[in-house]
């Protein structure tokens, strides 16, 4: 079994040293990926293409699927190779590959030659096409828009009958560019932005700011591992978890409501700047798009970026949401994102869209930066290959969902106090306790552990996340109230 890989067009216009380096990296990546299924695969490269040889013919479809997701490949061909004798011999081999497809069809033969031969490419096309028309009961030959195309390459004394051509991912080979650190939340935007940097050759590490407990972390680890497995070319990548619950609590209790979103993003960049040094990254990546949410206006992004001197890449900056969702569907991250809505622990009633640096800096004087330092100090760095190893140790059971409480359960309203003030929760016949989500871990021990509790947050997203987190810690009698 033989495949021939052709390079992404931008690689072929690079200078000789750069092109050689890109080809070397691509050859390395292909070898790493294919050896997952065939230890004995041969990957040999040269200036124009890479050849892949395997004795495992039964792996053809699996090879196709894997090669489709390796950055740097424009397209690849499944070929049958044999020694050139004469054009009649080439036609006989072409009949073996295309005989059935040509019956009663309109077709064309395309011949590409490398080397010196006694015939031209056009003469070869006429001769082989005439033989195939006669032997295969084809209707006719049509050079433009044929129903069936028979592509053949004659390279010196070798002939390739190209039986299948498949488009690749394009872009640059992963690892040919400097590493970056992607801030990933598990939603549509951050997963797509991570994919885009990977497909441009940037070795992409993942950084997750945990605002919502174990269940949220599990979801983000799952989608990050999926992206890496599918598009990561088996390169060694890190997944970093930064515990940010206390940072959120500090913001919610000390910062003016309208400034909270911008300040949270500034705290994330401050932390990410330190994390990127630990993993050897040279830039940060976010999924922000202009004006998609209040913190992403140009004025706010400028204020946010002023906390770091590091380069911040925003691949989606001019994309609209539907374009992002469509790409997420194509690359396979949409099901993850759809079941794990973007989670943000800071909800401002009237968030600023035109932040002023002096006001932001004044609000930050109220913030205890020792809390941020502790979050970075306690960051957990894992190999992306191993992030799911401990998932089964965390809570994976069913979370009870109650729509109409019928016993003596106590409802715990975990919404932000501003949301509670705006629309207080009342449940007839049941006690309602107000306990903001960022205080759950510290205040849970004060509750009567023999009682049953239902968490409420409105849409059910935060309540599910925190219920799973508490159940995973061994807490009992917990469910979600979702009227």
C-alpha positions in Angstrom: 0.0 0.0 0.0 1.3 3.4 -1.0 0.3 7.0 -0.4 1.9 10.1 -1.9 1.5 13.3 0.1 1.6 16.7 -1.6 2.5 19.8 0.5 0.4 22.9 1.3 1.1 25.5 -1.4 2.6 28.0 1.0 5.3 25.5 2.0 6.5 25.2 -1.6 7.3 28.9 -1.9 9.5 29.1 1.1 13.3 29.4 0.9 15.2 26.2 0.6 16.2 25.9 4.3 12.7 26.7 5.6 11.1 24.3 3.1 13.4 21.5 4.2 12.6 22.2 7.9 8.8 22.2 7.2 9.1 18.9 5.2 11.2 17.3 8.0 8.6 18.3 10.6 5.7 17.1 8.5 7.4 13.8 7.8 8.0 13.4 11.6 4.3 14.2 12.4 3.0 11.7 9.8 5.2 9.0 11.2 4.0 9.7 14.8 0.4 9.6 13.8 0.5 6.5 11.5 2.6 4.4 13.9 -0.4 4.4 16.2 -1.9 1.8 13.8 1.2 0.4 12.0 4.5 0.2 13.8 6.3 -0.7 10.6 5.0 2.1 8.3 7.7 3.8 6.2 7.5 7.6 5.7 10.1 8.9 3.3 10.3 12.5 2.1 11.9 14.5 -0.6 11.7 18.0 -2.1 8.3 17.4 -3.9 6.4 14.9 -1.9 6.3 12.4 0.9 5.8 8.7 0.3 4.1 6.4 2.7 4.5 2.7 2.4 2.8 -0.1 4.4 2.2 -3.8 4.0 -1.1 -3.5 5.9 -3.6 -3.0 3.0 -6.5 -3.5 5.4 -5.6 -0.1 7.1 -6.2 1.9 3.9 -9.3 3.7 5.2 -7.8 4.3 8.6 -4.7 5.9 7.0 -7.0 8.1 4.9 -8.9 9.3 8.1 -5.6 10.0 9.9 -3.9 11.8 7.1 -6.9 14.1 6.6 -6.3 15.7 10.0 -2.5 16.4 9.8 -1.7 20.1 9.2 0.7 20.8 6.3 -0.9 18.5 3.7 -2.6 20.0 0.6 -3.8 16.6 -0.6 -2.7 13.0 -0.6 -3.1 10.2 -3.2 -3.5 6.4 -2.9 -1.4 5.0 -5.7 -0.6 1.7 -7.3 3.1 1.7 -8.5 4.7 -0.5 -11.1 7.6 -0.5 -13.6 7.1 1.3 -16.9 7.3 -1.0 -19.9 5.3 0.6 -22.7 2.1 2.6 -23.0 0.0 -0.5 -23.6 1.2 -1.8 -20.3 0.2 1.4 -18.6 -3.2 1.2 -20.2 -3.7 -2.4 -18.9 -2.8 -1.4 -15.4 -5.2 1.6 -15.6 -7.9 -0.8 -16.7 -7.4 -2.8 -13.5 -8.1 0.3 -11.4 -10.7 2.1 -13.4 -12.3 -0.6 -15.7 -15.6 -0.8 -13.9 -16.0 2.9 -13.4 -15.4 3.6 -17.1 -18.2 1.4 -18.4 -20.8 3.6 -20.2 -19.1 6.7 -18.9 -17.5 9.9 -20.3 -13.9 10.1 -19.2 -10.5 11.7 -19.6 -6.9 10.6 -18.9 -4.5 13.0 -17.3 -0.8 12.1 -17.6 2.0 13.9 -15.7 5.6 13.0 -16.5 8.9 13.5 -14.8 12.1 12.4 -16.7 13.0 11.6 -20.3 10.7 9.4 -22.4 10.1 8.7 -26.0 6.5 10.1 -25.8 5.0 13.4 -24.6 2.3 13.6 -21.9 -0.3 14.4 -24.6 0.7 11.4 -26.7 0.4 9.2 -23.6 -3.0 10.5 -22.8 -4.3 9.8 -26.4 -2.8 6.3 -26.4 -4.0 5.2 -23.0 -7.4 6.9 -23.5 -8.0 5.1 -26.8 -7.2 1.8 -25.2 -9.5 2.3 -22.3 -12.3 3.5 -24.5 -12.1 0.3 -26.5 -11.4 -2.1 -23.6 -13.9 -0.7 -21.0 -17.0 0.0 -23.1 -16.8 3.7 -22.3 -19.2 6.1 -24.1 -16.6 8.8 -25.0 -13.7 10.9 -24.0 -14.3 14.5 -22.9 -11.4 16.6 -21.7 -13.5 19.2 -19.9 -15.6 18.1 -16.9 -15.4 14.3 -17.5 -17.6 12.0 -15.4 -14.5 9.9 -14.6 -10.9 11.2 -14.5 -8.0 8.7 -14.7 -4.9 10.4 -13.3 -1.5 8.9 -14.0 2.0 10.0 -13.1 5.0 8.6 -15.0 8.3 9.2 -13.0 11.3 8.0 -15.0 10.8 4.2 -15.1 8.0 4.1 -12.5 4.3 4.6 -13.1 1.7 5.6 -10.5 -2.0 4.9 -11.1 -3.7 7.3 -8.7 -6.8 5.5 -7.4 -7.9 8.0 -4.8 -7.2 11.7 -4.1 -8.1 13.2 -0.8 -7.9 16.8 0.4 -5.8 17.5 3.4 -6.0 20.1 6.2 -3.6 22.6 4.6 -1.7 25.0 6.8 1.8 24.4 8.2 3.1 21.3 9.9 2.3 21.4 13.6 5.4 22.2 15.6 7.0 24.2 12.7 6.0 27.4 14.5 6.6 28.6 18.0 4.4 27.2 20.8 1.4 29.1 22.2 -0.9 28.8 25.2 -4.6 28.8 24.4 -7.1 29.9 27.0 -9.8 27.3 26.7 -13.2 27.3 28.3 -14.8 24.4 26.3 -17.3 26.5 24.4 -17.5 27.1 20.6 -15.1 30.1 20.5 -12.1 28.8 22.5 -12.1 25.3 20.8 -12.3 26.8 17.3 -9.5 29.3 18.0 -7.3 26.5 19.4 -7.9 24.5 16.2 -7.0 27.4 14.0 -3.6 28.0 15.7 -2.9 24.3 15.5 -3.7 24.2 11.8 -1.3 27.1 11.2 1.6 25.0 12.7 1.6 26.5 16.2 2.1 23.9 18.9 -0.9 24.7 21.1 -0.9 24.1 24.9 -4.2 24.5 26.8 -4.9 26.6 29.8 -8.2 26.3 31.7 -9.3 28.7 34.4 -11.5 26.6 36.7 -14.5 28.8 37.8 -17.0 26.0 38.2 -15.6 22.9 39.9 -14.8 19.4 38.8 -17.6 18.8 36.3 -16.6 21.9 34.3 -13.0 20.8 34.4 -13.9 17.3 33.2 -15.8 18.7 30.2 -13.0 21.0 29.1 -10.4 18.2 29.5 -12.5 16.0 27.3 -12.8 18.5 24.4 -9.2 19.5 24.7 -8.1 15.9 24.5 -10.4 15.4 21.5 -8.8 18.3 19.6 -5.3 17.1 20.4 -6.1 13.5 19.4 -7.6 14.5 16.1 -5.4 17.4 15.0 -2.4 17.4 17.4 -0.1 15.1 15.4 0.7 13.2 18.6 3.1 16.0 19.7 3.6 16.4 23.4 1.2 19.1 24.7 0.4 20.4 28.2 -3.0 21.0 29.8 -2.9 23.5 32.6 -5.7 24.0 35.2 -5.6 27.2 37.2 -8.0 27.2 40.2 -9.8 30.5 39.9 -12.8 30.2 42.2 -11.1 32.3 44.9 -10.1 35.0 42.3 -13.8 35.2 41.2 -14.9 35.5 44.8 -12.4 38.3 45.4 -13.7 40.2 42.4 -17.4 39.6 43.3 -16.9 40.9 46.8 -14.6 43.8 46.3 -14.9 45.2 42.7 -17.6 47.5 41.4 -20.2 45.5 39.5 -19.8 47.2 36.1 -16.0 46.7 36.0 -16.0 43.0 37.0 -15.9 41.4 33.5 -12.9 43.4 32.4 -11.0 42.9 35.6 -11.6 39.1 35.4 -10.1 39.0 31.9 -7.1 41.1 33.2 -6.6 38.6 36.0 -6.7 35.7 33.5 -4.1 37.4 31.3 -1.8 38.1 34.3 -2.0 34.4 35.4 -1.7 33.1 31.8 1.5 35.2 31.3 3.1 33.3 34.2 1.8 29.9 33.0 3.0 30.4 29.5 6.6 30.7 30.8 6.2 27.4 32.5 5.3 25.6 29.3 7.6 27.5 27.0 4.9 29.3 25.0 5.6 32.5 23.1 2.1 33.9 22.8 -1.4 33.7 24.3 -4.5 32.7 22.3 -8.1 33.6 23.1 -11.4 33.0 21.4 -12.6 36.6 21.6 -14.5 38.2 18.7 -15.2 42.0 18.4 -18.2 43.0 20.4 -19.6 39.5 20.8 -19.9 40.2 24.6 -19.4 43.4 26.6 -15.8 42.7 27.5 -14.8 42.3 23.8 -15.3 45.8 22.6 -12.1 47.3 21.2 -11.9 49.8 24.1 -12.2 47.0 26.6 -9.7 44.7 24.8 -7.2 47.4 24.8 -7.6 47.9 28.6 -7.4 44.1 29.1 -4.2 43.7 27.1 -2.4 46.4 29.0 -1.6 44.0 31.9 0.8 42.0 29.7 3.6 42.6 27.3 3.1 39.2 25.8 1.5 38.8 22.3 -2.2 38.0 22.5 -3.5 36.2 19.4 -7.3 36.3 18.6 -7.9 34.1 15.5 -11.7 34.8 15.7 -11.5 38.6 16.1 -13.7 39.4 13.0 -15.7 36.2 12.8 -19.5 36.2 13.5 -21.0 33.6 15.9 -22.6 31.5 13.2 -19.3 31.2 11.3 -17.7 30.0 14.5 -20.4 27.5 15.2 -20.3 26.2 11.6 -16.5 25.6 11.9 -17.0 23.9 15.2 -19.4 21.5 13.6 -16.9 20.8 10.8 -14.0 20.0 13.1 -16.1 18.0 15.6 -16.1 20.2 18.7 -19.7 21.4 18.4 -21.3 18.6 20.4 -19.0 19.3 23.3 -19.6 23.0 23.2 -23.4 22.6 22.8 -23.6 20.4 26.0 -21.2 22.7 27.9 -22.3 26.3 27.5 -19.7 29.0 28.0 -19.4 29.4 31.8 -18.4 32.7 33.4 -18.4 33.2 37.1 -18.8 37.0 36.9 -22.1 38.4 35.9 -22.4 42.2 35.7 -25.8 43.8 35.7 -24.6 46.8 33.5 -21.1 45.8 32.3 -19.0 48.6 30.9 -18.3 48.5 27.2 -15.9 51.5 27.4 -13.6 50.8 30.3 -11.3 53.5 31.5 -7.9 52.4 32.6 -7.7 54.7 35.6 -11.1 53.4 36.9 -10.1 49.8 36.4 -6.7 50.3 38.1 -8.5 52.0 41.0 -10.9 49.0 41.4 -7.9 46.6 41.3 -6.4 48.4 44.3 -9.1 46.7 46.3 -8.1 43.2 45.1 -5.8 41.1 47.2 -3.2 39.9 44.6 -2.0 37.2 47.0 -5.2 35.3 45.9 -4.0 35.5 42.3 -0.5 34.4 43.2 -1.9 31.4 45.1 -4.0 30.4 42.0 -0.9 30.4 39.8 1.1 28.6 42.4 -1.5 25.9 42.6 -1.9 25.5 38.9 -1.7 21.9 37.8 0.2 21.0 34.6 -0.5 17.7 33.0 0.4 16.0 29.7 -2.7 16.2 27.4 -2.3 12.5 26.8 -3.1 11.8 30.5 -5.7 14.4 31.4 -8.6 11.9 31.2 -6.9 9.2 33.3 -8.3 10.6 36.6 -11.7 11.5 35.2 -13.3 8.2 36.2 -12.1 8.9 39.8 -14.3 12.0 39.8 -18.1 12.0 40.0 -19.7 10.5 36.9 -23.0 9.5 38.2 -26.5 10.8 37.5 -27.4 14.2 39.0 -31.1 14.2 40.3 -33.1 16.8 38.4 -36.3 17.9 40.3 -38.9 20.0 38.6 -41.6 19.9 41.3 -40.2 19.3 44.9 -42.6 17.1 46.8 -40.8 16.5 50.1 -39.0 18.7 52.5 -36.0 19.6 50.3 -34.3 22.9 50.9 -33.7 25.0 47.8 -30.3 26.7 47.6 -30.3 29.7 45.3 -26.6 29.9 44.0 -27.1 32.8 41.7 -25.2 36.0 42.0 -26.8 38.4 44.7 -27.6 40.9 42.0 -29.7 38.3 40.1 -31.4 37.3 43.3 -32.3 40.9 44.1 -33.7 41.4 40.6 -35.8 38.3 40.7 -36.1 36.6 44.1 -36.9 32.9 44.1 -40.0 31.7 46.0 -41.0 28.0 46.1 -44.3 27.3 47.9 -43.9 25.1 50.9 -40.1 25.0 50.7 -37.3 27.0 52.4 -35.0 28.9 50.0 -31.5 29.7 51.1 -29.4 32.2 49.3 -25.8 31.0 48.9 -23.9 32.4 45.9 -22.0 29.7 44.0 -18.6 31.1 44.9 -19.3 30.5 48.6 -20.6 26.9 48.2 -17.4 25.1 49.1 -16.7 27.3 52.2 -20.3 27.3 53.5 -21.4 23.8 52.8 -20.1 22.3 56.0 -22.4 24.7 58.0 -25.5 23.0 56.6 -27.3 20.1 58.1 -25.8 17.2 56.2 -28.8 15.0 56.9 -31.1 17.2 54.9 -31.8 17.1 51.2 -30.8 20.1 49.1 -31.6 21.3 45.5 -29.4 23.8 43.8 -31.0 26.5 41.7 -29.4 28.9 39.2 -32.1 29.7 36.6 -31.0 27.8 33.5 -29.5 24.8 35.3 -26.0 25.1 34.0 -24.2 26.3 37.1 -26.4 24.3 39.4 -25.5 21.0 37.5 -21.8 21.9 37.6 -21.7 22.6 41.3 -24.0 19.6 42.2 -21.6 17.3 40.3 -18.7 18.9 42.1 -20.2 18.4 45.5 -21.3 14.9 44.8 -17.9 14.1 43.5 -16.5 15.2 46.8 -18.7 12.6 48.6 -21.5 14.9 49.7 -24.9 13.4 49.9 -28.6 14.3 49.2 -27.9 16.9 46.5 -29.9 17.6 43.3 -30.8 20.3 40.9 -34.0 22.3 41.0 -35.1 23.1 37.4 -38.7 24.4 37.3 
